[in-house]
Amino acid sequence: MVSPSTRKCMLKERVMDLVTQTTILPLLFGCLGIFGLFRVLQRIRSRTYLRNAVVVVTGATSGLGRECARAFHAAGAKLVLCGRNVKALEALISELAGSCTSQGQTHKPYMVTFDLTDPGAIAAAAVEILQCFGYVDILINNAGISYRGAISDTRVDVDRRVMEINYFGPVALTKALLPSMVKRKRGHIVAISSVQGKISIPFRSAYAASKHATQAFFDCLRAEMEQDNIEVTVISPGYIYTNLSVNAVTADGSIYGALDKNTAQGRSPAEVAQDVLAAVGKKKKDVLLTDLLPSLAVYLRTLAPGIFFRIMASRAKRERKSKNS
Ligand SMILES: NC(=O)c1ccc[n+]([C@@H]2O[C@H](COP(=O)([O-])OP(=O)(O)OC[C@H]3O[C@@H](n4cnc5c(N)ncnc54)[C@H](OP(=O)(O)O)[C@@H]3O)[C@@H](O)[C@H]2O)c1
């Protein structure tokens, strides 16, 4: 004789068996399958998007730009590489021209040299860039410089110089190339910003301001260009192990010339370039490429600004103290 409670338990077990055997497991595998298929389709779409695309990379002579050139070249893109250092561009082009890849056909890159602080040179460079392949699919505004100094010591022409290279230069180049993209109803503008385009840390005022302006400009551009089928991606990395701090400008306009500890501990530019490639391939709109702590700081700035400001003020005090000691 089976007691009512045992019968209840048996019934429960049978129902559970039925659910796991007939519904849940197939449903789970179905979901995983759909997710896997989605990922595969996304990868194929991304590869197709980048293969044979005409991609312009500014600041291709060094750091992240050089690694982006390598990554996009390996993905089969037709490159136009920009910078001021002719020898570095020539060396990169002969390296890329001699490299082979598993992804199929690659193309020999072109180079266009110009200084982002010179509006006339930017206009002429845009014409030259368009002559390389006849059109541009993707513009990666990567070139930039950093800054180190206290606001109270910094000459205004230094602020202007940083804004010129990091903000007005990319804006001018974008505006010069945009009409041809709008005409084709096809194009993609990428801005390499920084986490400092979302939060401001002390003694980086000019740099943070230029990157905040970059974020704002390209956010507006995204909204305005959607109807013309132009994609806009803003990428905001944290520290990358490049020459950015070495080439940074200081309060009196001289070059900083030192590799900062944070920069030296940053991610490898090749790794970040792969993230840029993936973000562009997936046509992402806004990408933050940082560790947990800077990401939390971005949320803290929005959700609890008072706490964020207090942390930044004590950081400024600490840095001033260590500089004076
Ligand atoms: N490194 C980081 O920790 C970090 C973090 C976040 C974001 N980023 C951003 O990543 C981008 C690339 O920087 P990076 O780290 O690769 O630094 P980098 O190694 O110093 O490279 C900077 C590039 O910008 C070009 N450039 C500088 N001034 C120029 C000018 N007046 N006209 C034309 N090109 C100019 C340089 O080319 P030439 O010398 O040939 O002119 C160089 O190729 C920058 O926008 C930077 O703000 C870097």
The ligand as an ORCA input file, in Angstrom:
! r2SCAN-3c Opt
* xyz 0 1
  N      47.903     54.553    -25.461
  C      46.858     54.667    -24.672
  O      46.945     54.418    -23.444
  C      45.545     55.118    -25.231
  C      44.397     54.963    -24.431
  C      43.180     55.371    -24.939
  C      43.094     55.923    -26.198
  N      44.220     56.066    -26.955
  C      44.091     56.697    -28.275
  O      44.620     55.846    -29.281
  C      45.023     56.640    -30.397
  C      46.386     56.172    -30.887
  O      47.374     56.515    -29.929
  P      48.597     55.554    -29.561
  O      48.402     55.121    -28.189
  O      48.784     54.534    -30.603
  O      49.793     56.624    -29.560
  P      51.109     56.776    -30.452
  O      51.837     55.490    -30.515
  O      51.816     57.974    -29.918
  O      50.550     57.097    -31.909
  C      49.967     58.342    -32.229
  C      49.797     58.452    -33.730
  O      49.206     59.735    -34.010
  C      49.900     60.341    -35.070
  N      49.935     61.808    -34.914
  C      50.305     62.512    -33.804
  N      50.272     63.822    -34.055
  C      49.862     63.960    -35.339
  C      49.622     65.075    -36.175
  N      49.815     66.323    -35.754
  N      49.206     64.843    -37.442
  C      49.030     63.597    -37.910
  N      49.222     62.499    -37.157
  C      49.636     62.669    -35.900
  C      51.319     59.788    -35.010
  O      51.819     59.722    -36.336
  P      53.142     60.538    -36.811
  O      54.099     60.528    -35.677
  O      53.586     59.830    -38.051
  O      52.630     61.889    -37.119
  C      51.116     58.375    -34.482
  O      50.980     57.467    -35.535
  C      44.988     58.100    -29.929
  O      43.841     58.738    -30.420
  C      44.912     57.977    -28.414
  O      44.280     59.075    -27.825
  C      45.446     55.657    -26.510
*
